[in-house]
Every structure is written in C-alpha cells, then in structure tokens.
Amino acid sequence: MRIRLRLFASLQKWLPDNPIDHEVAGPKTIREFMSEKGIPEEAVAICICNGDKVSADKPLCDGDSLEIFPLIGGG
C-alpha cells in the first residue's frame, strides 16, 4: 500500500526519500510502521491520519495521509 507521510521537527531525520508516495508493506498499524522505520515511540506526541488525531494502534490503509509530531519541550 502507499501512504503520504509527514514527519515534523526532530522526527524529520527518519523521513524516507519519497514521503509523498511512500510504499508500506501491509497490513500494519502506525505503531508497527514507526517501529519498522526506527522512530522511537517515546519521541512521538501526536499521530494524525487523514486529518484526525488517532492512536498509534490504528491500522494504516492504502492512500492514508499520516502526520507524526514529536514531543516539544520548553518553558
């Protein structure tokens, strides 16, 4: 299946060469996808799939748009 992937801020180092049309061997949850790509789950604050905030346990589907945001620190 193919997804559109966007990683933000400190997570961008895990961006694949072609995030717009990224091939994913499925079926797979967001959590499984992040693990496969080496994205540490503890670094992730929010997952957005097709415009909705979702759990990392959501299964990915062909054509999904996935955005992953890191934890942000400051004060």
Secondary structure, 3 states (H helix, E strand, C coil): CEEEEEECHHHHHHCCCCCCCEECCCCCEHHHHHHHHCCCHHHEEEEEECCEEECCCCECCCCCEEEEEECCCCC
